[in-house]
């Protein structure tokens, strides 16, 4: 049962990464459907759809999915906003000098 939950969560993370990088479209829909049903046919459809992304899009998805998986590993299942998580104290200096935040 744990392996099914792990596969489901991995596909959900991948679907979220696709949504955040290339948007909601047929790739996102295929991966999300595979996450919901865990059926072999849906896995194949998601694989075909994912292979249609170009190299740059695939790289972006990989980076975002890896970051999301790391956050999930550290914080567990979290449905709230990412901004609600405690900030990393090692990044305080960077945030303090950020010109985008108007403090630099």
Steps between C-alpha positions, in 0.01 A plus 500: 500500500785740579642457150163595346486811718858585404425462129186708534683779684787496249256538212315778683830684550582452133155626395543807721845565350361474148221741593743752649750489211318431173142554614187295503464315178494148371826406675374623836165329448663170404734495800222604737272226366778244547541622860129462564443159340846335516391295197758363254323660204511841670870454582571437132293801394681722751836371379413575138374846587805579715738394221340765277651778714818651362835471676475843668149436631601158630792659685277762661251235609782291647632792707157595637403138570826440683449812714142398578604145588770633732246727673264205535781289646587772752154624596265217406167550331429871514200650323550860612690773327875456463542849644352370829803276554773626731773682305845348476719701744802449272330723242433799729794694360379449144147610585625805690692624198239422237435792269174340388367531854600866507742463789831494315 
